[in-house]
Amino acid sequence: MYQARSLIGSDASGLSDPFARVVIGEYCKVTQVIDETLSPTWDELLIFDEILIYGTKEDIKSDPPSIIIEIFDQDKVGKSEFIGRTVAKPHVKLSEEPYAKPNFPPSLEWYELTRGPDHAGELLATFELLELQVPSDTSGLPSLPEPKLLVEGTSEADTGPMLPVPRGIRPTLAKYRIEVLFWGLRDLKRVHLMTVDKPRVDIECAGHILYSSVIQNAKKNPNFSTPVKFLELELPEQELYRPPLTIRAVDCRSFGRYTLVGTHMINSIHKYMYVPMTKREREAEERKRSLLQLQNLDPNNPNQGAPGNYYVVDSDNKELSPLLPKNTPITLDYGTGQPASKKELKTEANKKRKQSLSEDTDNDESSRDWWTKYFASIEAMIEESKEARKEIAQMQSQQNGTVPIYLEENPSTATNTAALQESKRELSWTGSDKSVEKKKHTMKGTSQAAKLVARLSPKSMRRKKDQQTALMKIYPSELEAQNEYNGFKEWLQTFELYRGKKTGDDLEDESRVVGSFKGAIKVYKWPLPKDIEDHTIMGFDPQYGFFQGLPNNDPIHVLVRVYIVKANDLHPMDLNGKADPYVVLQLGSKRISDKDNYISKQLNPVFGK
């Protein structure tokens, strides 16, 4: 019996005092009690001597008897409270079989604990059933480990010698460091009708506890004065066996009393593990990546790349789409071949000047209001979502076996295509009209061709783009849901603190939240390699800690401005199918209500405040 994790909290504090009861046949044994934890580490070897089992060797080997493991919470008053149960099958070794690899010693396994239909935690243990050729003859069995120290308050006469899990079965341990950034506590509720004034946070892992500094006045400043602390301990090298991490918040009260505020359980510390990248490993990875790229390239096809990659082809020297289709008939008539008169040139210049003036008037910023920018931004957001869906469709089609090379699409391609279609109608003449139009339009063909070239020139497209409405970024959901903001968790995370018994009722379990702890956790092997290439969040050397160079956590005064534009598709609240909406803002203890300026009978109100 090695350890358990994520047990149900059975005490009013949200913790338990768990012990395990192991039953096989009519025999029963009990482990020691671990006080106030949801992830106990028993590290005990329980031995059942001379169990009598009926049946042939083959039957027992194929269908060994079941072992029932029950976890209880020991209460100081009254009987123990049931937490969960699981059933396991032992690994059977017959007398003629050697106790050697690969079957023995068996590896530890995780067993799911259940209480009725609910998940009650997990148990890490393994079980052996060893046949004795002669009763009390243990010569063919593995030697027992040395007994460990007894727990205080117990005696060997009552429990017998307490044996640890043998070396071949227990996980191999290595030295690790847990570095914790204690930032602060938020939204702490009352405990036993008393406010939490001097809280402290404890981080427990594998029986080791790291204590934060005590916040002297949580109401005035809920942040810790000493933010960074670390703890060195031994953890299993195998990720499967690594213990959970428990965050506990306690309130330090008068006369040395401590009251538990809430707990948070991290079942797997994998997401907080840091594996350093040394210079040699980085060079080896780069060589491996370059070799893979060379293997995926076909020498007969220089344009072929590795599947899943996009290659941009430079389109400066090669036309993606020609300016005009080659088969389009263009006739530029210069009339008699004489140069144009000064009057005609002057008229053309005046027309161009008037046209530019009208464009400048249309694009004048003073004629545009805030709503122009807003609706243009909404359109841009819709276009971005369309482009994103198109890219996803392209990637899916590529995974299904289509060509994995895509040319870079010019953003003005669609505009150019439309302009080309229009110019084809303007510039293509049929053979029957040529003789008639030659005398009428001496310079018309030339001017239209010049206009077309000017319209499609890169300078003109750039000028049009510059003259467009200035856009603002509008997101379809809150900023925390955007990938680029990473949920505002670049280097700080929020851990909710729970208190009370877990009942299984969602509404009641939500009320168990008594506050939140803001901080960060890093777990890594210690000491770090000397030739490490990585840097911390702030660009420092990780040898001196991962949370160095972070900003100060002292409180500052800020001004918060909230711009409320409009609301869409509100739920009707009146009998007439309408609503009278108004705005209420709340940030901490500050609350602003705009009830006096409600908008009558509107489900799509425009606030503009």
C-alpha positions as CSV (number, residue, x, y, z in Angstrom):
1,M,0.0,0.0,0.0
2,Y,1.9,3.0,-1.2
3,Q,-0.4,6.1,-1.5
4,A,-3.8,7.5,-2.4
5,R,-4.8,10.8,-4.0
6,S,-7.9,13.0,-4.6
7,L,-9.8,11.4,-1.7
8,I,-13.2,12.9,-0.7
9,G,-13.0,15.3,2.2
10,S,-15.0,13.9,5.0
11,D,-14.4,16.4,7.8
12,A,-15.9,19.9,8.1
13,S,-12.5,21.3,7.2
14,G,-12.6,19.6,3.8
15,L,-9.8,17.2,4.7
16,S,-9.8,13.6,6.0
17,D,-7.8,11.4,8.3
18,P,-7.6,8.4,6.0
19,F,-6.6,4.8,6.7
20,A,-7.0,1.7,4.5
21,R,-8.6,-1.6,5.4
22,V,-7.5,-4.6,3.2
23,V,-9.8,-7.7,3.2
24,I,-9.0,-11.0,1.6
25,G,-11.3,-13.9,2.5
26,E,-11.9,-13.8,6.2
27,Y,-8.6,-12.0,6.9
28,C,-8.3,-8.2,7.4
29,K,-5.5,-5.8,8.1
30,V,-5.3,-2.0,8.5
31,T,-2.8,0.7,7.6
32,Q,-1.7,3.6,9.8
33,V,-3.8,6.8,9.9
34,I,-2.5,9.9,8.1
35,D,-3.9,13.0,9.7
36,E,-5.6,15.9,7.7
37,T,-4.8,15.1,4.1
38,L,-6.5,14.1,0.9
39,S,-3.4,12.4,-0.5
40,P,-1.9,10.1,2.1
41,T,1.3,8.2,1.6
42,W,1.2,5.1,3.7
43,D,4.3,3.3,2.3
44,E,3.4,0.1,4.0
45,L,3.8,-3.6,3.3
46,L,1.0,-5.7,4.8
47,I,1.6,-9.4,5.1
48,F,-1.2,-12.1,5.5
49,D,0.4,-15.3,6.7
50,E,-0.9,-18.7,5.6
51,I,-4.2,-17.9,3.9
52,L,-6.1,-21.1,3.0
53,I,-7.5,-21.1,-0.6
54,Y,-9.5,-24.0,-2.1
55,G,-9.0,-25.0,-5.7
56,T,-6.4,-26.3,-8.1
57,K,-3.3,-24.3,-8.9
58,E,-4.4,-23.6,-12.5
59,D,-7.8,-22.3,-11.3
60,I,-6.2,-20.0,-8.7
61,K,-3.7,-18.8,-11.3
62,S,-6.3,-18.0,-13.8
63,D,-8.9,-16.6,-11.4
64,P,-7.3,-15.5,-8.1
65,P,-9.4,-14.4,-5.2
66,S,-10.5,-10.8,-5.1
67,I,-9.0,-8.4,-2.6
68,I,-11.2,-5.6,-1.2
69,I,-9.6,-2.3,-0.2
70,E,-11.7,0.2,1.7
71,I,-10.6,3.7,2.7
72,F,-12.1,5.2,5.9
73,D,-11.8,8.6,7.6
74,Q,-11.0,8.2,11.3
75,D,-13.0,10.5,13.5
76,K,-12.0,11.3,17.1
77,V,-15.6,10.9,18.2
78,G,-17.9,8.2,16.8
79,K,-17.2,5.5,14.2
80,S,-15.0,5.9,11.2
81,E,-16.6,7.4,8.0
82,F,-16.5,5.4,4.8
83,I,-14.7,7.2,1.9
84,G,-14.4,4.7,-0.9
85,R,-13.8,1.2,-2.0
86,T,-12.0,-0.7,-4.8
87,V,-11.5,-4.4,-5.8
88,A,-8.1,-5.8,-7.0
89,K,-6.7,-9.1,-8.2
90,P,-3.3,-10.2,-6.9
91,H,-0.4,-11.4,-9.0
92,V,-0.1,-15.2,-8.3
93,K,3.3,-16.9,-8.0
94,L,3.3,-20.7,-7.7
95,S,5.9,-22.5,-5.8
96,E,7.7,-23.9,-8.9
97,E,7.9,-20.4,-10.5
98,P,11.0,-18.3,-9.8
99,Y,10.5,-14.9,-8.2
100,A,12.2,-13.0,-11.0
101,K,11.5,-10.5,-13.8
102,P,9.5,-9.9,-15.9
103,N,6.6,-11.0,-13.7
104,F,8.0,-10.3,-10.3
105,P,8.3,-8.1,-8.4
106,P,5.0,-6.5,-9.8
107,S,4.7,-2.8,-10.5
108,L,2.5,-0.4,-8.6
109,E,-0.9,0.3,-10.2
110,W,-3.6,2.9,-9.8
111,Y,-7.0,1.7,-8.7
112,E,-10.1,3.8,-8.8
113,L,-11.9,4.3,-5.6
114,T,-15.7,4.6,-5.7
115,R,-18.4,5.5,-3.2
116,G,-21.7,4.4,-4.8
117,P,-21.8,6.0,-8.3
118,D,-19.3,8.7,-7.3
119,H,-15.6,8.9,-7.9
120,A,-13.9,8.9,-4.5
121,G,-10.2,9.0,-5.4
122,E,-7.4,6.7,-6.5
123,L,-5.2,4.2,-4.8
124,L,-1.6,3.3,-5.8
125,A,-0.8,-0.2,-4.7
126,T,0.0,-3.8,-5.8
127,F,-0.8,-7.2,-4.5
128,E,1.0,-10.6,-4.5
129,L,-0.3,-14.1,-3.8
130,L,2.7,-16.4,-3.1
131,E,2.3,-20.2,-2.8
132,L,4.1,-21.9,0.1
133,Q,5.3,-25.4,-0.6
134,V,5.5,-26.1,3.2
135,P,3.6,-24.1,5.7
136,S,5.8,-21.5,7.5
137,D,8.6,-22.2,4.9
138,T,9.5,-18.8,3.5
139,S,12.9,-19.8,2.0
140,G,11.7,-19.4,-1.6
141,L,10.2,-15.9,-1.0
142,P,11.9,-12.6,-1.3
143,S,13.5,-11.1,1.8
144,L,11.5,-8.5,3.8
145,P,12.7,-4.9,4.1
146,E,13.9,-3.4,7.4
147,P,11.0,-2.1,9.6
148,K,10.6,1.7,9.6
149,L,9.9,3.9,12.6
150,L,6.5,3.6,14.1
151,V,4.1,6.5,14.1
152,E,3.8,8.4,17.4
153,G,1.0,7.1,19.6
154,T,1.2,3.5,18.4
155,S,3.1,0.6,19.8
156,E,4.6,-2.5,18.1
157,A,2.6,-4.7,20.4
158,D,-0.6,-3.4,18.9
159,T,0.3,-3.1,15.2
160,G,3.4,-5.2,14.8
161,P,6.5,-4.0,12.9
162,M,5.7,-1.5,10.2
163,L,7.4,-2.6,7.0
164,P,7.9,-0.2,4.0
165,V,7.2,-1.1,0.4
166,P,10.2,-3.2,-0.9
167,R,12.9,-1.5,-3.0
168,G,12.1,-3.4,-6.2
169,I,8.4,-2.3,-6.1
170,R,8.6,1.2,-4.7
171,P,9.3,4.0,-7.2
172,T,12.9,5.1,-7.8
173,L,13.4,8.6,-6.3
174,A,15.4,11.6,-7.5
175,K,16.0,15.0,-6.0
176,Y,13.6,17.7,-7.2
177,R,13.0,21.3,-6.3
178,I,9.5,22.9,-6.0
179,E,9.6,26.6,-6.5
180,V,6.4,28.5,-5.6
181,L,5.4,32.1,-6.3
182,F,3.1,33.2,-3.4
183,W,1.3,36.2,-4.9
184,G,-1.9,36.7,-2.9
185,L,-5.3,35.5,-1.8
186,R,-8.6,36.8,-3.2
187,D,-12.3,36.7,-2.2
188,L,-11.8,34.9,1.1
189,K,-15.1,34.1,2.9
190,R,-15.8,34.0,6.6
191,V,-14.9,30.9,8.6
192,H,-17.1,30.2,11.6
193,L,-18.6,33.7,11.2
194,M,-15.2,35.3,11.6
195,T,-13.3,37.2,8.9
196,V,-9.9,35.8,7.7
197,D,-7.4,38.5,8.8
198,K,-4.0,36.8,8.8
199,P,-4.0,34.0,6.2
200,R,-1.1,31.8,5.3
201,V,-0.8,29.2,2.5
202,D,0.9,25.8,2.8
203,I,2.1,23.7,-0.1
204,E,2.3,20.0,0.7
205,C,3.8,17.3,-1.5
206,A,4.9,13.8,-0.5
207,G,4.8,14.6,3.2
208,H,6.9,17.8,2.9
209,I,5.3,21.2,3.6
210,L,6.3,24.7,2.3
211,Y,5.0,27.6,4.3
212,S,4.3,31.0,3.0
213,S,4.7,34.2,4.9
214,V,1.7,35.4,6.9
215,I,-0.4,38.3,5.5
216,Q,-0.7,40.7,8.4
217,N,-3.9,42.5,7.2
218,A,-5.7,40.7,4.4
219,K,-8.3,43.5,4.1
220,K,-5.7,46.2,3.5
221,N,-3.2,44.2,1.4
222,P,-4.1,40.6,0.4
223,N,-0.7,39.9,-1.1
224,F,2.3,38.1,0.5
225,S,5.4,40.1,1.5
226,T,7.8,37.3,0.6
227,P,6.6,36.0,-2.7
228,V,9.2,33.4,-3.8
229,K,10.0,30.3,-1.8
230,F,11.3,26.8,-2.7
231,L,11.4,23.3,-1.3
232,E,13.8,20.4,-2.0
233,L,12.5,16.9,-1.8
234,E,12.7,13.4,-3.4
235,L,10.0,12.5,-6.0
236,P,9.5,9.4,-8.2
237,E,11.2,9.7,-11.6
238,Q,8.3,7.8,-13.2
239,E,5.5,10.3,-13.9
240,L,2.9,7.7,-13.2
241,Y,3.9,7.5,-9.5
242,R,4.4,11.2,-8.8
243,P,2.3,12.3,-5.8
244,P,-0.3,15.1,-6.0
245,L,0.2,18.6,-4.6
246,T,-2.1,20.1,-2.0
247,I,-2.6,23.8,-1.5
248,R,-4.0,24.7,2.0
249,A,-4.9,28.2,3.2
250,V,-5.1,28.7,7.0
251,D,-6.0,31.6,9.2
252,C,-3.5,32.4,12.0
253,R,-5.5,33.5,14.9
254,S,-4.7,34.6,18.5
255,F,-3.0,32.4,21.1
256,G,-1.3,30.3,18.3
257,R,-4.5,28.9,16.9
258,Y,-4.8,27.9,13.3
259,T,-8.1,27.5,11.4
260,L,-8.2,25.9,7.9
261,V,-9.8,28.2,5.3
262,G,-9.8,26.0,2.2
263,T,-7.8,23.5,0.1
264,H,-7.0,22.9,-3.5
265,M,-5.8,19.5,-4.9
266,I,-3.5,19.2,-7.9
267,N,-3.8,15.6,-9.0
268,S,-0.9,15.7,-11.5
269,I,2.1,18.0,-11.3
270,H,3.0,17.2,-14.9
271,K,1.8,20.6,-16.2
272,Y,4.1,22.3,-13.7
273,M,7.2,20.2,-14.5
274,Y,10.1,22.0,-16.2
275,V,12.6,20.0,-18.3
276,P,15.7,22.1,-19.0
277,M,17.1,22.2,-22.6
278,T,20.9,22.1,-22.6
279,K,23.1,23.4,-25.4
280,R,24.0,19.9,-26.6
281,E,20.3,18.8,-26.6
282,R,19.3,21.9,-28.6
283,E,22.0,21.2,-31.2
284,A,21.0,17.6,-31.5
285,E,17.3,18.5,-31.9
286,E,18.2,21.1,-34.6
287,R,20.2,18.4,-36.5
288,K,17.4,16.0,-36.2
289,R,14.9,18.5,-37.6
290,S,17.1,19.4,-40.5
291,L,17.6,15.6,-41.3
292,L,13.9,15.1,-41.3
293,Q,13.4,18.0,-43.7
294,L,16.0,16.6,-46.0
295,Q,14.4,13.1,-45.9
296,N,11.0,14.5,-46.9
297,L,12.4,16.4,-49.9
298,D,12.2,14.7,-53.3
299,P,15.3,15.5,-55.4
300,N,13.2,15.2,-58.6
301,N,10.7,17.7,-57.3
302,P,12.3,20.8,-55.7
303,N,8.9,22.3,-54.8
304,Q,8.0,19.3,-52.6
305,G,8.2,19.9,-48.8
306,A,7.4,18.0,-45.7
307,P,3.7,17.3,-45.2
308,G,2.0,19.7,-43.0
309,N,4.2,22.7,-44.0
310,Y,3.2,25.7,-46.0
311,Y,5.7,27.2,-48.4
312,V,5.4,30.8,-49.7
313,V,6.5,31.2,-53.3
314,D,7.9,34.6,-54.2
315,S,5.6,36.1,-56.8
316,D,7.8,39.1,-57.8
317,N,9.2,37.5,-60.9
318,K,6.2,35.2,-61.7
319,E,2.7,36.5,-62.2
320,L,0.1,34.8,-60.2
321,S,-2.6,36.2,-62.5
322,P,-1.6,38.3,-65.6
323,L,-2.7,41.9,-65.7
324,L,-5.1,41.1,-68.6
325,P,-5.8,37.7,-70.1
326,K,-3.7,37.1,-73.2
327,N,-6.7,36.4,-75.4
328,T,-8.5,39.6,-74.5
329,P,-8.6,41.8,-77.7
330,I,-7.3,45.3,-76.8
331,T,-7.4,48.0,-79.6
332,L,-5.7,51.3,-78.8
333,D,-6.6,53.8,-81.6
334,Y,-4.4,56.7,-82.0
335,G,-6.5,58.2,-84.8
336,T,-4.5,60.0,-87.5
337,G,-1.3,59.6,-85.5
338,Q,-1.1,63.3,-84.7
339,P,-0.4,64.4,-81.1
340,A,-3.3,65.5,-78.9
341,S,-4.1,69.2,-78.8
342,K,-3.4,71.4,-75.7
343,K,-7.1,71.9,-75.1
344,E,-7.8,68.2,-74.9
345,L,-4.8,67.6,-72.5
346,K,-6.0,70.5,-70.3
347,T,-9.6,69.0,-70.2
348,E,-8.2,65.6,-69.2
349,A,-6.1,67.2,-66.4
350,N,-9.1,69.1,-65.1
351,K,-11.1,65.9,-65.0
352,K,-8.4,64.1,-63.0
353,R,-8.2,67.0,-60.6
354,K,-11.9,67.0,-60.0
355,Q,-12.0,63.3,-59.5
356,S,-9.2,63.4,-56.9
357,L,-10.9,66.3,-55.1
358,S,-14.2,64.3,-54.9
359,E,-12.3,61.3,-53.6
360,D,-10.6,63.4,-50.9
361,T,-13.9,64.8,-49.9
362,D,-15.5,61.3,-49.5
363,N,-12.5,60.1,-47.5
364,D,-12.4,63.1,-45.2
365,E,-12.1,61.9,-41.7
366,S,-14.3,64.7,-40.4
367,S,-17.2,63.2,-42.3
368,R,-16.9,59.9,-40.4
369,D,-18.0,59.3,-36.9
370,W,-17.2,56.6,-34.3
371,W,-19.9,54.3,-35.7
372,T,-18.2,54.2,-39.1
373,K,-15.1,52.8,-37.4
374,Y,-17.3,50.4,-35.3
375,F,-19.2,48.9,-38.3
376,A,-16.0,48.7,-40.4
377,S,-14.4,46.8,-37.5
378,I,-17.3,44.4,-37.2
379,E,-16.9,43.6,-40.9
380,A,-13.2,43.1,-40.5
381,M,-13.9,40.6,-37.6
382,I,-16.4,38.7,-39.8
383,E,-13.8,38.6,-42.6
384,E,-11.2,37.3,-40.2
385,S,-13.5,34.5,-39.0
386,K,-14.1,33.5,-42.7
387,E,-10.4,33.5,-43.4
388,A,-9.8,31.3,-40.3
389,R,-12.4,28.8,-41.4
390,K,-10.9,28.8,-44.8
391,E,-7.5,28.0,-43.4
392,I,-8.9,25.2,-41.2
393,A,-10.6,23.7,-44.3
394,Q,-7.3,23.9,-46.3
395,M,-5.4,22.2,-43.5
396,Q,-8.1,19.4,-43.3
397,S,-8.0,18.9,-47.0
398,Q,-4.2,18.8,-46.9
399,Q,-4.4,16.1,-44.2
400,N,-6.7,14.2,-46.5
401,G,-4.1,13.9,-49.2
402,T,-4.3,17.1,-51.3
403,V,-1.2,19.0,-52.5
404,P,0.6,20.5,-49.4
405,I,2.0,23.6,-51.2
406,Y,0.0,26.9,-51.3
407,L,0.9,30.0,-53.1
408,E,0.7,33.3,-51.1
409,E,-2.5,34.9,-52.1
410,N,-2.3,38.6,-52.8
411,P,-5.0,40.4,-50.7
412,S,-5.9,42.6,-53.7
413,T,-6.4,39.6,-56.0
414,A,-10.2,39.7,-55.7
415,T,-10.3,43.5,-56.2
416,N,-8.0,43.2,-59.3
417,T,-10.2,40.4,-60.7
418,A,-13.4,42.5,-60.4
419,A,-11.6,45.5,-62.0
420,L,-10.4,43.3,-64.8
421,Q,-13.9,42.1,-65.5
422,E,-15.1,45.7,-65.7
423,S,-12.1,46.8,-67.9
424,K,-12.8,44.0,-70.3
425,R,-16.2,45.4,-70.9
426,E,-14.8,48.9,-71.4
427,L,-11.8,48.0,-73.6
428,S,-12.9,45.1,-75.8
429,W,-14.5,46.2,-79.0
430,T,-16.0,43.9,-81.7
431,G,-14.7,44.0,-85.2
432,S,-17.9,45.7,-86.6
433,D,-17.5,48.7,-84.2
434,K,-13.8,49.3,-84.9
435,S,-14.3,51.4,-88.0
436,V,-17.0,53.5,-86.5
437,E,-15.2,54.2,-83.2
438,K,-11.9,55.0,-84.7
439,K,-12.8,58.6,-85.6
440,K,-15.0,59.3,-82.5
441,H,-12.5,58.1,-79.8
442,T,-9.1,59.3,-80.7
443,M,-7.7,59.4,-77.1
444,K,-10.4,57.4,-75.3
445,G,-8.7,54.0,-75.6
446,T,-5.4,55.5,-74.4
447,S,-6.9,57.3,-71.4
448,Q,-8.9,54.2,-70.3
449,A,-5.9,52.0,-70.5
450,A,-3.9,54.6,-68.5
451,K,-6.7,54.7,-65.9
452,L,-6.7,50.9,-65.7
453,V,-3.0,50.7,-65.2
454,A,-3.1,53.5,-62.5
455,R,-6.0,51.7,-60.8
456,L,-4.2,48.4,-60.6
457,S,-0.8,49.7,-59.8
458,P,0.7,48.9,-56.3
459,K,1.0,52.5,-55.4
460,S,-2.7,53.0,-56.1
461,M,-3.7,49.9,-54.1
462,R,-1.5,51.1,-51.2
463,R,-3.0,54.6,-51.3
464,K,-6.5,53.1,-51.2
465,K,-5.6,51.0,-48.2
466,D,-4.2,54.0,-46.4
467,Q,-7.3,55.9,-47.1
468,Q,-9.5,53.2,-45.5
469,T,-11.2,53.7,-42.2
470,A,-9.0,53.2,-39.2
471,L,-10.2,50.0,-37.5
472,M,-10.3,48.9,-33.9
473,K,-9.9,45.3,-32.8
474,I,-13.2,43.6,-31.9
475,Y,-13.1,40.1,-30.4
476,P,-16.1,37.7,-30.6
477,S,-15.7,36.8,-26.9
478,E,-13.9,38.0,-23.8
479,L,-10.2,38.6,-23.8
480,E,-9.5,35.6,-21.4
481,A,-10.8,33.3,-24.2
482,Q,-8.4,34.6,-26.8
483,N,-5.3,32.5,-27.5
484,E,-3.0,35.5,-27.8
485,Y,-3.7,36.5,-24.2
486,N,-3.4,33.0,-22.8
487,G,-6.2,33.6,-20.3
488,F,-4.0,36.3,-18.6
489,K,-2.0,33.4,-17.2
490,E,1.5,34.1,-18.6
491,W,3.2,33.6,-15.2
492,L,0.3,33.7,-12.7
493,Q,-2.5,31.2,-12.1
494,T,-5.6,31.1,-10.0
495,F,-6.3,28.1,-7.7
496,E,-9.8,27.9,-6.2
497,L,-10.0,27.0,-2.5
498,Y,-12.7,24.5,-1.3
499,R,-14.1,23.8,2.1
500,G,-16.5,21.3,3.5
501,K,-17.7,17.9,2.5
502,K,-18.1,16.9,-1.2
503,T,-21.7,15.8,-1.6
504,G,-21.8,15.2,-5.4
505,D,-24.5,17.9,-5.8
506,D,-23.2,20.5,-8.3
507,L,-25.0,23.5,-6.6
508,E,-23.7,22.5,-3.2
509,D,-20.2,21.9,-4.4
510,E,-20.1,25.3,-6.0
511,S,-20.9,26.9,-2.6
512,R,-17.8,25.1,-1.3
513,V,-15.5,27.7,-2.9
514,V,-14.3,30.0,-0.1
515,G,-11.7,32.0,-2.1
516,S,-8.8,31.7,-4.5
517,F,-5.0,31.6,-4.3
518,K,-3.0,33.5,-6.9
519,G,0.5,32.1,-7.6
520,A,2.7,29.9,-9.7
521,I,4.5,26.6,-9.3
522,K,7.6,25.1,-11.0
523,V,8.9,21.6,-10.4
524,Y,12.3,20.6,-11.8
525,K,15.2,18.3,-11.1
526,W,17.8,19.8,-8.9
527,P,20.6,20.8,-9.5
528,L,20.0,22.1,-13.0
529,P,22.6,21.3,-15.6
530,K,25.4,23.9,-16.0
531,D,25.1,24.3,-19.8
532,I,21.4,25.1,-19.7
533,E,20.2,27.3,-22.6
534,D,16.8,28.3,-21.4
535,H,15.8,31.6,-19.8
536,T,13.1,32.5,-17.2
537,I,10.0,34.5,-18.0
538,M,11.9,37.8,-17.5
539,G,15.0,36.6,-19.4
540,F,17.2,35.6,-16.4
541,D,19.3,32.6,-15.6
542,P,17.1,29.7,-14.2
543,Q,20.0,28.7,-11.9
544,Y,19.0,31.5,-9.5
545,G,15.2,30.8,-9.6
546,F,12.4,31.0,-12.2
547,F,10.5,33.9,-10.6
548,Q,13.2,36.5,-10.3
549,G,12.7,39.9,-11.8
550,L,8.9,39.9,-11.5
551,P,7.1,43.2,-10.7
552,N,6.3,44.2,-7.2
553,N,3.0,43.0,-5.7
554,D,2.3,46.0,-3.6
555,P,-1.2,47.5,-4.2
556,I,-1.5,50.6,-6.5
557,H,-4.3,53.0,-7.2
558,V,-5.8,52.6,-10.7
559,L,-8.6,54.2,-12.7
560,V,-10.8,51.8,-14.6
561,R,-12.8,53.0,-17.5
562,V,-15.5,50.9,-19.1
563,Y,-17.0,51.8,-22.5
564,I,-20.4,50.1,-23.0
565,V,-21.6,50.3,-26.6
566,K,-24.6,48.2,-27.0
567,A,-26.3,44.9,-26.2
568,N,-27.8,42.3,-28.5
569,D,-30.7,39.9,-28.2
570,L,-31.5,40.4,-24.6
571,H,-33.9,38.0,-22.9
572,P,-37.5,39.5,-22.6
573,M,-38.4,40.3,-19.0
574,D,-41.8,42.1,-19.4
575,L,-45.2,40.7,-20.4
576,N,-45.1,42.7,-23.7
577,G,-42.0,40.7,-24.8
578,K,-39.6,43.6,-24.2
579,A,-37.2,44.6,-21.4
580,D,-36.0,47.9,-19.8
581,P,-32.3,47.3,-19.6
582,Y,-29.7,49.3,-17.7
583,V,-26.1,48.9,-16.8
584,V,-24.6,47.8,-13.4
585,L,-20.8,47.6,-12.9
586,Q,-19.1,45.9,-10.0
587,L,-15.4,45.6,-9.3
588,G,-14.5,44.3,-5.8
589,S,-16.4,46.4,-3.3
590,K,-17.1,49.2,-5.9
591,R,-20.5,49.2,-7.5
592,I,-22.0,51.6,-10.0
593,S,-25.7,51.4,-11.1
594,D,-27.2,53.3,-14.0
595,K,-30.8,52.3,-13.2
596,D,-32.1,55.9,-13.5
597,N,-31.1,56.0,-17.2
598,Y,-32.7,52.7,-18.3
599,I,-33.7,52.2,-21.9
600,S,-37.4,51.5,-22.2
601,K,-38.9,48.5,-24.1
602,Q,-35.7,47.5,-26.0
603,L,-34.0,44.1,-26.5
604,N,-31.1,45.6,-28.5
605,P,-30.3,48.7,-26.6
606,V,-27.6,51.1,-27.6
607,F,-26.0,52.6,-24.5
608,G,-23.0,54.5,-25.9
609,K,-21.5,55.4,-22.5
